[in-house]
Amino acid sequence: MLVLTRQVNESIMIGDDIEVTIVAIAGDKVRLGISAPARVAVHRKEIAQAIKAENLKAAGVDSQHVGDLSKLMGKKQPGEGGKPGQPA
């Protein structure tokens, strides 16, 4: 981890297009300003972790549910027999 010392209104650059500026220091809190392109997601760590957890939870679809949904839609699952291209 790189550790830097900065004063209020001083910045650091990350790459060519991300600038982190010390906006204010009050007691044990530091206020940062972050300038980054729109394509770069900027979140507090706890928010980024919550987003990741929700994405993993959403992606964790149980295979049984996929099979149930396919049956409801009238589609054969792989390995159920029948000839390709023929209706069930």
C-alpha positions, 0 to 999 in steps of 0.5 A: 500500500502506498501511503501519502501525506497531503494537505487540504486542496492538494491532490493525487492522480491515479493514472491519467484521468482520476484525481483525488483531492483533499477537500477538508480535514475535521478532527479524525475525518477527511473529506475527499473529492474524486474526479473520474470519468463516468465509465469509472465506478466510484463507491465507498468500500462498504457500498462496493461490498454490498453491491458485490454481495447483491450481485453474487446473490442475484447470480446464484440461481438454483439449477432446479429453478431453471428447470422448473421455469423451462418446464413452465415455458414448455421447453425440453432441458438438455438430455431429455431426449427428442430430436433437435428442432422438433417440438416437445 
